[in-house]
Amino acid sequence: MSQITRIDNFFYIERFVWNLYLEKKFNSSDLAVYTTLCSMANQKTNECFPTTRKIIEISQKSENTVCRSIKKLCELHLIIKTERTKEGENISNLYHIVNYEEYVDKKHTSPVIGDTPPQPLAPPLPKIGGTNNNNITISLSKDNDYGVFDSQKTPSINSLTSDLEEKTNHSAYNREVAVEETEEKSTFQEIQDYWNSKEIIVHNKLSLLVEKYTRKLFKEKITVEDIKKSIDNYEEILHDSRTLMKYKWNLHEFLQRESGCRAYIEKTLEDCITKQ
């Protein structure tokens, strides 16, 4: 049985649950309640027994919302709720977080009301061979979305060729995008390495904020060379004892602020000394 894994302060929800959420099988409040239960579940048993008040406190939802969400999650078979009693009195319910294997197990005593989890990928299309391709009689079953072949339909060679060309063009496009992303990443790293060489504030990892604000500068027609020139001017002014500048920006702040990278493209040491 798969278990809820925690590493330090992290826990996870299974991907098929997230897919159901994206398909709008349940709403954000239901997801908040579900993740609340996951965060408290025992790693070995996938079970927890918080009070309703505790679920309300952690999920930050109202009592009515929590009750509706628990009912919905039970209907979707994402959790199993068991009422507990002690000396004839009701106490906190026991919640079992259903894992992927349980969800797809058709022999499970509880019915699966939600959509089935992601299915295997479709088998590849057969290779087109031989000297008489017009006689090919391979087709897809009309009621199967995963490419099970039958003899009910006979697609033309033109349709098969068109599909093949579309897939080829799509693959070529993906390769081009991948190359562009790699080159862009290399440019971001080049800018950060140049910044680090000035020993202002050294960054060990490339930040998403650096990427974000660099892209914004590029949209303003500011080039890599402009950014490097700006960094040179800023470093010279910052380290010169004749200026009163003491505060050190980190790289993403420098790229973000109007008074940062954009201003220092033209600002020189002489400008700052004259103003003191």
Secondary structure by P-SEA (a helix, b strand, c coil): ccccccccccccccaaaaaaaaaccccaaaaaaaaaaaaaccccccbbbbcaaaaaaaacccaaaaaaaaaaaaaaccbbbbbbbccccccbbbbbbbccccccccccccccccccccccccccccccccccccccccccccccccccccccccccaaaaaaaaaaaaaaaaaaaaaaaaaaaaaaaaaaaaaaaaaacccccccccaaaaaaaaaaaaacccaaaaaaaaaaaaaaaacccccccccccaaaaacccccccccccccaaaaaaac
